[in-house]
């Protein structure tokens, strides 16, 4: 297993943690996450999630809308008041399909504050809260985007949705995570969005294990 964690992932939005030929199991994967920072459990209480590429997913998920196709750019945990700082991903099975990472802050900043400060509501079973694509917490900027859980408030915010979606068009673009080379990557979830690329020919079973990680004292961030 890798012992040297990346000290700066601000330039491309992700860092390779393990090579493709590295031997890994779930316990080691969880230990890698703990080396980075505190693990944030998912809403069902699990400390890791196993995501399978499938045609019909639960309502409200990207799989329910896009099936086995590409996923648009989004950030994880946008339904949380404070989204995970990092995402640790481990790809198993057919690893030919790429993941793409794009600087969300830079993309939305180019649109102007009337776009990234637009108001949205996030509705959850436990209640709802109001947010914007850009929020600030303890002098740290957090960028978030998920069209599935963020509902616009008013005409101005509804218009912002179209501009944000247009600016993030083309899932097969951005910095590519080549799973042929890496088995585990760490993604900067406060500054970068990610997308699932187009399926390769005759794709076999593809599995992504995911862990959410909070703010880290280990990494030096730019």
N, C-alpha and C positions, 0 to 999 in steps of 0.2 A: 504494500500500500504506500501511497505517497505520504511523506511526512512534512514536506515544505509546502505550506499553503501560499497562494498568490498574494502578493503584497499590494497590488494595484490592478483592478480590473476595469478602471474607469474609461479606458481608451476604446475598447471594443465591446464591453458589456458582459463578457464571460471569460472564464479561465478554465483550462483543462486541468482536472484534478487527477484523473487516472487514465493511463493508456489503454487502448483496446485490448491488448494482450494481458492485462493485469487480472489476476484471480481475485474475485470479490464475492462476498455474501452479504445478506441483509444486515447482520450485526456489524460488519466492517463498514458498510455504507452509513449506518447510523452513527458510528464512531467518527467517520469523516466529517459528518455534519456537526457533531459536537465540538470538533476541533476548530470549526469556524465561529460558532456562536450558539446561543440558546435555541433549541428546537421549539417551534411554534406548532402545537397540535392542530390538525384539521378540525372542522366543525364537529365531526363525529368522534373526536377524541384520539384518533390514530396519529402516531408520530411520523408515519410515512404512508403514502398512497401509491397504489399500483394502477397505472392507467394503461388500458389496452385500446388499440386502434380497432374500432368497431363501427358498424353501420348505424345502429340505433342506440343512442345514449339516453340517460334519464332526462326528463324535461328541464329546460333551462341550462343545459350544457352545450358546449360547442359540438359534441358528437351528435346531439339530437338535431342540429341544424346542418352540419357539414358532413356527417357520416365519416367515411374514411378519407375524405378529401383534405385539402389544405385548410388550416385554421388561420384566420386573420391575426394581425398583430394585436396583442393585449398584454396586460400585466396580470400577475396572479394575486389573489387575495384582495382585489379591489372592493370586495364586499365587507372587508374589515376596516374599522376606523383607522387603524395603523396597519397597512399591508406588510407582509414579510419583507425584511431588508434584502434577503438573498433567497434564491431557489437552488437547491442541489438536485440534479437530475442524473439518473443512471439508466442507460439504454441497453436493453437486452433483446435477443431475437434478431429479426431482420433490421439491421442498423443502416441500411442504404439511404433511407429517407433523411433529409437534412432538417435541422432546426435553424431558423434565422433570427437574428437579434438586431434591433434597430434602436438608436438613441431617441427615446420618446421625448425627453426634455428638449432636445435640440429641434426635433421636428415640430413640436407644438409651439415652442417659443417663436419660431419663424412665422406662425400664423397670427400672433399678437395676443395681448392679454384678454381681449374681449372673447377669445376662443378658450384659452386655457383657464380662465377664471369663471367660465360659464357655470351655472348652478345645476346640480343633479341631485336626485334622491336615490339612495340605495335602500331597498326594502328587503327585510329579512324576517324570518319567523320570530326572532327575538326582538323585533322592533325595526326602526329605520333611522337613518341619519342623512344629513345633507353634506355634500362634498363638491369639489371641483377637480378637473384633471390635474391641477397644481394645488398642493397644500403645503403648509410650512409647519414643521413640528420641531420645537427647540432649535430654531434657526437652521434646520435642515429641510431642504426642499424635497418633497415626495411627488413624483409624477405617477399617475394611475390612469388606466383606460381599460374598460371592459363594457362593451355595448350591451351585454346580456344583463348586467346587474345595475348599470347606471342609467337611470331614466331622466331625461331632460325636464327642467322646470321652465315653462314658458317658451314663447316663440323664438327668442334669441338663443336660448340653449338648444332648442330643436334644430335651428339652423347651424349651430356649431357642430352638431353630430355629423352632418353631411360633410363639412369641411375637414373634420378630424378623420373620418373614414376615407375620404379621398386622399388625404395626405399620407395615409398608411396603406394605400393600395399596393398590391403586388407582394404577396406573402413570400414568393421566391426571390427576395431581395434583402439587402442588409448584410451584416456580417454573418457568415454561415458557420454553424457548428457541424463539423464533419464527423459523424459517429463512426466512420470507418477508422478514424485515428484515435478517438477518445471514447471511453466508456462512461466517464463521470465528468460533468461540467458544473461550474458554479456561475449563476446568472445574477447580475446586479438588477434587482427588481424595483428599485426606487427610481432609476434613471433610464432603464431600457425596457422596451417591450419585446416580446418574442412571438414567433409564429411557426406553425408546422408546415413544412414544404409539401410539394407534390409527391404523390406516391410513385415509387419506381415500378417498372413492369413486374408483374407476377409477385407482388409483395407478399411475404409470409407474415407470420405473427410477429408483431412489434410491441414491446412492453417498455414503458417508461415508469421508473420508480421516482417519486418526488418527495422531498422534505422541505418544509418551510423553515427558515432561519431568521432570527431576530438580529438586532444590531450587534456588531462584533467589535470587541476590543483587540482582536488579533490582526485584522486587516487594516492597512493604511489606505484610506480612500482619498481619491483626488477630488 
